[in-house]
Amino acid sequence: MGLLKGKVAWITGGGTGIGLAGASALAAAGAIVVISGRRANVLEGAARGIGGRVSALALDVCDAEEVRSAADRILAEHGQINILVNSAGLNVPRRSWAEISTEGWDQVRAINADGTFYCIAAVLPAMRRQNGGLVVNIASWAGKHFGKMTGPAYTSAKHAVVAMTHSLNMEEWSHGIRATVICPAEVNTPILDTRPSPPSHAMRARMLQVEDLGRTIRFVCEMPPHVCTNEIILSPLWNRSFGATDPAAEG
C-alpha cells in the first residue's frame, strides 16, 4: 500500500480500458476506489477482478441527476471524495463531416464533454468543504492537435475537456483543488473497434497500452497537494500522427 491509503477515488468509465487501468493502479496504491459506467455487470466483474476496496456504481454520465445522486451516495458511504478521474468516453464510426449525424454529434459531445462537466460539478461542493481534491480528466491527443481521424465531434469535445481543466485550476486553486488533463495519442482500448477501419493487431501492439495510462494516473494522484500537474501529453514512439505506417506493411 502506498501514498493513497484511505483516499477515496471515483473513476468513470471504470469498467474497461483506461478507467479500469486507473482503478487497478489506484487500488494498488491503497485508495478506496468506486468505478462507474453504464453496464453494471461489466463494472461488478471489474471490481471483483481488481479486488481490495473497489466497488461498482452504475450510472450514465450524460444524466446530470444520476451523476449528482452517485456523488451523494459515495459521500454518504465514505465521507469524502478526494480524487475524481473522468475516463468515460466514446466515438462513433460515422464521424467525418460527410457522415456524422446530429444524433452522433450529440452522443459524442454528451459523454465526452457534458459528462465530464456533470461529474466535476457534482464533486466540487464536497472538495471545497474538504479544502482539497484532485480532478483527473482523460482527454486525447485530439484535444491538443487537429486531424481527420477522430472527426469534429470528438475533437471539439476533447478540446473542451482541456479547456475545462485549465479553467478549473484558474478558479479553484484557492480551495486546494487541482486538476490534470491527460492527453494520450492512440491507446489500445476497445474504443478502437468503433473506428471506420479498426487498426490491425500489429498496429495496436505498438500503441500506448492501458497500463501506461494507469501508471500515469497513479503518478498524478501521488503528487503532493502543493503540486498541480496541469497537463500531460503522451504518445507512442510509433506515432501515426507523425507518419508512422502499419507495421504489417513494413516487410
N, C-alpha and C positions, 0 to 999 in steps of 0.2 A: 504494500500500500504506500502511496506517495503523498504529494503535496495537496491533493484534492480531497483527502479524507474528511467526510462529513459534509462536503459541499453538495448542493442539490443542482443537478443539471437536467434541463428539459431539452430534448432533441426531437425536432420534427423531421419527418422523412426518415425515421429511425429504424424502419424495418428492413431496409435494403441499402445497398450502395454506400455512399459517403456517410450518410447518417448512421448506418449500422456500424461502420468502421469507427466513427467518432464515439459512439456509445461504448463500444468494446474498449477503446483506448482510455476513455474517462473512467469507466468502471475499474479497469486495471490500475488506475491511479488513485482509487479509493473513493470516487464520487458515488453518490446516490443518484441513479440515472432513471429518468422517465422518458420512454420513447413513444412518439406519437406518429400516426399515419392513418390512412383510411381503412386498411384491411386488418381487422382485429386478429384474425388467425395468423397472419404473417408476423404481426407485432409480438404476439404471445410466443410463437416459435423462436423469434429472435431473442426475446428476453430470456427464455429457457436456455438458449444456446450460449448466451453470454454468461449467465449465472450471476452470483453476487447480488447486490442490492439494485437490481434492474427490474422495473415494472413497465407494463404496457398500458397506454391510454389512447384508445382510438378516437380520432376526430378528423374533420375536414377543415383544413386551414382556410378555405375560402369562406367559411361561415364564421363571422366575427363573434356571434353569440356563443357558438360552440367553443371557440378559442378562449373567450373570457371564462366560460364555465370550467374549462380544463385547467386554466391557471388557478382558479379559485380552489379546485379540488386538490391540486398539488400543494398549494399553500395551506389548506386545511389539514392535509396529512403530514407535511414535512415542516411547515412553519416558515419556509423561505424558498426562494428561487435565486440561486447565486449565478447560474450560467444558463443562457438560452442559446441553443445552436439551431439556426434556421437552415435546414437542409432539404426541406420539401421542395420539389421542383419537377417540371416536365417540359417536353416539347412535343409538337405534333408532326406527323410525317409530311403533311401538306403544309409547308411552312414558307415557301417563297412568295414574293409579291404576286406571281402569276397564279398561285394555287390557294393561298390561305383564305379562309372564310372568316366572317365576323365571329362565328362561334369559336373557331380555332384561336383567333386573336384573344377573345375574352377568356378562354380556358387557360391559355399560357400566361396571360397577364394576371389573372385571378390568383393562381397558385404561386407564381414566382415573385410577383410584386405585392399584390394585395395581402396574400397570406403572410408574407414577411412582416408587413406593416401591422397586421392584426396581432401577431404574436408579440412583437415588440411593445405595442400599446398595452397588451394585456399584462406584461410583467413590469412595466415601468413604475406603476404606483408602489409595488412591493419593494423594488430595488431602491426607489427614493427613500422609502421608510427605513430600509436597511443601511442607507448611505453607502451603497456599493452594489456592484453587479457587472457582469460581462455578457455582452451580446456578440455572438459569432455568426456572421452571415455568409453562407456559401453562395457566391455569385458565379463568375465564369470569366475565362479569357474574353468571352464575348461582351463582358461588362466593361472592358477596358479598350478593346480593339474592335474593328469592324471587319466583317467578312460575310460572304454569301451563305456559308454552310448552315448557320443557325437560324437565319430568317429574321424578319423585322420584329416579330412579337417577342421572341426570346431575347434578342439583342437589346431591345429597348427595355425589357423588364429587368434584365441583369444590370444595365446601366442605372436603372432606378434603384436597385439594391445597393450599388456602390454609393450613390448619392445619399441614400437614407443613412448609411453607415457613417459617412463623414459628417452629416448634419447632426446625427445623434451625439457624436463626440464634441461638436461645437457647443451644443446646448446643455448636455447632461454631465459634463465633467465635474461641475461643482457639487453634484450629488454622489460623486465617487463611481459613476457609471462609465464604463469603457466599451468600445465596440471595435470589432475587427471584421474586415471583409476579406475573404479568401477567394481568389480568382484563379481557378485552375484551368489550364488548357485541357485537351482531351483526356478523360479519365475512363478507364474500363469499368463501366457500370451498366445496369440494364437499360438505361435511357438510350444507349446506342442502338438498341433494337428498334426504336421508333424512327430512325433516320430513313430517308427515302432509299438510300443504299447502305445498309448496315455494313460496317467495316469487317474485314476478314479477321480470323483468329490471330494470324501473324501480326496484323496491324494493332490489334488490341493488346497483344503481349508487349508492345513497345510504347504504349501509352503510360500515363500515370496510372497507378493502381490504387484501389480504395485504401489500402493500408498506408500509403504515402499521405493521404489526406487525414487519416486517423491520427497519425503521428503529428501532423501539422496542427490539428485541432488541439491535441493534448499540449503541445508546446505553447500555444497561445494561452490556454487555460491555466497553465502552471507559471506563467509570468507573474511577478509580484504586483500587488494592486496599484503601485505608483507608476507602472509601465503600461502605456497604451500602444498596442501593436495595431496601428491604423489599417494597414493593408498588406496583404501578401499575394504575390503573383507567382504561380507555379506553372511549369510546363515540362513535358518530357524532353530529354535531349533530342530525341527524334520528334521534331515538331512540324506537323504538316503545314502549319501557317507559314513556315519558312521554306516550303517547297519540298519537304521530305516526301518520298514516294512509297507506294505499297511494297513492303519487304518481299512479298511473294513474287514481285516482278523484277527484283534486283538481281536475280540469277545466282 
